[in-house]
């Protein structure tokens, strides 16, 4: 009897299996190739992994079952995949939450004045335009010039020696003859003289925030000014009233 059982087992060896029965290794390889084809060669998702894993268990060769080490390894891979998926979801929720908080904080800028670079000055209602000149060192004098949108020189002012740091100024919206100019966008330039040598200095002016938006592509938070232009939140260096 023992001899017959041995012979029967031998007749079911992998070398004499029917063509429609595959070993575990063969089936696993075919399923992995099919899954990679379906996902375009990308990372396997949780559903695809479960489908592959359960199908493999159901169709494994009873005479060549999956080894314990391989079984545990695949379970560990599934556990890692599930943890990675949850981490990704949590990160997305965190990013969304931070975006909402940023928007709420930025809303506090509505109606406030912020410092913008390039010396652009928005004159509105005859209200004075305030700004600063950044001085990298002590200077003997500072000259301020105001230009119209067409490049015409409107006003020139000069002050004496100034210390290193921000020099604050205010333009009353009048030209060199003391006449009020029309509302609109102007540009302010500054130059400083030290030991007889003159050089341009960066100018920042104050403008009122009209609205706050988020760039749909970059996610960058931006503020819209009264003239319709926008400035990135990262460029704001000063906030006033």
C-alpha positions in Angstrom: 0.0 0.0 0.0 2.8 2.4 0.9 4.4 1.7 -2.5 1.2 2.6 -4.3 0.9 5.9 -2.4 4.5 6.8 -3.3 3.8 6.0 -6.9 0.7 8.2 -7.0 2.5 11.1 -5.4 5.3 10.7 -8.0 2.8 10.8 -10.8 1.6 14.3 -9.6 5.1 15.8 -9.5 5.6 19.2 -11.1 7.2 17.6 -14.2 4.0 15.7 -15.1 1.4 18.4 -14.1 -1.3 19.1 -16.7 -0.8 22.2 -18.8 -3.7 24.1 -17.0 -2.1 23.7 -13.5 0.8 26.0 -12.6 3.2 26.0 -9.7 2.9 28.8 -7.1 6.1 30.5 -8.5 4.7 30.4 -12.1 1.3 31.8 -11.1 2.9 34.5 -8.9 5.1 35.6 -11.8 2.2 35.8 -14.2 0.0 37.8 -11.8 2.8 40.2 -11.0 3.4 40.8 -14.8 -0.4 41.3 -15.3 -0.7 43.7 -12.5 2.3 45.8 -13.7 0.7 45.9 -17.1 -2.6 47.1 -15.7 -1.0 49.9 -13.6 1.4 51.0 -16.4 4.4 49.7 -14.5 3.7 52.0 -11.6 3.3 51.4 -7.9 0.8 48.6 -7.0 -2.3 49.9 -5.2 -3.9 48.3 -2.2 -6.8 46.7 -4.2 -4.4 45.2 -6.8 -2.2 43.8 -4.0 -5.1 42.1 -2.3 -6.5 40.7 -5.5 -3.1 39.3 -6.4 -2.5 37.9 -2.9 -5.9 36.2 -2.5 -5.9 34.8 -6.1 -2.4 33.4 -5.5 -3.6 31.6 -2.3 -6.6 30.2 -4.0 -4.7 28.8 -7.0 -1.5 27.6 -5.5 -0.3 24.1 -6.2 -1.3 21.9 -3.2 2.0 20.0 -3.8 4.0 23.2 -3.9 2.4 25.5 -1.3 3.7 28.9 -0.4 6.4 28.7 2.2 5.8 30.3 5.6 8.6 32.8 5.0 7.1 34.0 1.7 3.6 34.2 3.3 4.9 36.3 6.2 6.9 38.5 3.8 3.8 39.2 1.6 1.7 40.0 4.7 4.4 42.4 5.8 4.4 44.1 2.4 0.6 44.5 2.6 0.9 46.0 6.1 3.5 48.4 4.8 1.4 49.3 1.8 -1.6 50.0 4.0 0.4 52.2 6.4 1.9 54.1 3.4 -1.7 54.7 2.0 -2.9 56.0 5.4 0.1 58.2 5.7 -0.5 59.7 2.3 -4.2 60.4 3.2 -3.1 62.0 6.5 -0.6 64.2 4.7 -3.2 65.4 2.3 -5.6 66.2 5.1 -2.7 68.1 6.9 -1.9 70.1 3.7 -5.6 71.0 3.3 -5.9 72.0 6.9 -2.7 74.2 6.7 -4.1 75.8 3.6 -7.3 76.8 5.4 -5.4 78.2 8.3 -3.2 80.2 5.9 -6.3 81.6 4.2 -7.8 82.6 7.6 -4.6 84.3 8.7 -4.2 86.1 5.3 -7.8 87.3 5.6 -6.7 89.5 8.5 -4.7 91.6 5.9 -7.9 92.8 4.2 -8.0 96.6 4.3 -4.5 96.8 5.8 -1.4 98.3 4.2 1.6 96.2 3.2 5.0 97.2 2.0 5.6 96.3 -1.7 8.9 96.5 -3.5 10.0 98.1 -6.8 8.9 101.5 -5.6 5.4 101.3 -7.2 3.2 104.0 -5.5 -0.6 104.0 -5.8 -2.0 107.5 -5.2 -5.7 107.4 -4.2 -7.9 110.2 -2.9 -5.0 112.5 -2.5 -3.8 110.4 0.5 -0.1 110.5 1.2 2.0 107.6 -0.1 4.3 106.2 2.6 7.4 104.1 2.1 10.9 103.2 3.1 14.4 103.3 1.6 16.7 100.5 2.7 20.1 101.9 3.5 22.9 99.3 3.7 25.2 101.8 5.4 25.4 105.4 6.6 25.0 107.9 3.8 25.7 111.6 3.3 22.4 112.3 1.6 19.3 110.6 0.1 17.4 111.8 -3.0 13.8 110.7 -3.8 12.2 111.1 -7.2 8.6 110.4 -8.2 7.7 109.5 -11.8 4.4 109.2 -13.5 3.2 106.1 -15.3 4.6 107.6 -18.6 8.0 108.2 -17.1 7.7 111.9 -16.5 9.5 113.3 -13.4 6.9 114.7 -11.0 8.6 115.4 -7.8 12.2 115.5 -6.4 13.1 115.7 -2.8 16.5 115.5 -0.9 17.3 114.9 2.7 20.7 115.1 4.5 22.8 112.4 6.1 21.0 109.2 7.3 22.1 106.3 9.4 22.1 102.7 8.3 18.7 101.0 8.2 15.2 101.9 6.9 14.6 105.5 6.1 10.9 106.4 6.3 9.3 108.9 3.9 5.9 110.2 2.9 4.9 111.8 -0.4 1.9 114.2 -0.2 0.8 113.6 -3.8 2.0 117.0 -5.1 4.5 117.9 -7.8 7.5 120.2 -7.5 5.2 123.3 -7.9 3.1 122.2 -5.0 0.1 121.2 -7.2 -1.8 118.0 -6.5 -1.4 115.4 -9.2 -4.0 113.0 -10.5 -4.7 109.7 -8.7 -3.0 106.8 -10.3 0.1 104.6 -10.3 3.5 106.3 -9.8 7.0 105.0 -9.4 9.5 106.2 -6.7 13.2 105.9 -7.0 15.9 106.7 -4.4 19.6 107.3 -4.6 22.1 107.7 -1.8 25.4 109.6 -1.9 28.4 108.6 0.2 31.9 110.1 -0.2 30.7 111.8 -3.4 29.6 108.5 -5.0 25.9 108.0 -5.8 24.1 104.7 -6.0 20.5 103.5 -6.3 18.7 102.2 -3.2 15.7 99.8 -3.0 12.4 101.5 -2.3 9.3 99.9 -0.7 5.9 101.6 -0.6 2.7 100.9 1.3 -0.4 99.7 -0.5 -3.9 98.6 0.7 -4.9 95.0 0.4 -8.1 94.4 -1.5 -8.4 90.6 -1.5 -6.6 87.4 -0.8 -6.3 84.5 -3.3 -4.6 81.2 -3.7 -2.8 80.3 -7.0 -4.6 77.2 -8.4 -1.3 75.9 -9.9 1.4 76.6 -7.3 -0.8 76.9 -4.2 1.0 80.2 -3.5 -1.0 82.6 -1.3 -1.3 86.0 -3.0 -2.8 89.4 -2.1 -4.6 91.7 -4.5 -3.9 95.4 -4.2 -6.1 98.4 -5.0 -4.7 98.7 -8.6 -5.6 95.1 -9.3 -2.0 93.8 -9.2 -1.1 90.8 -7.0 1.8 90.2 -4.7 3.0 86.9 -3.2 2.6 86.6 0.6 6.3 85.7 0.7 7.2 89.2 -0.6 5.4 91.1 2.2 8.0 92.6 4.5 5.9 95.0 6.5 2.3 95.4 7.5 0.7 98.7 8.6 -2.7 100.3 9.1 
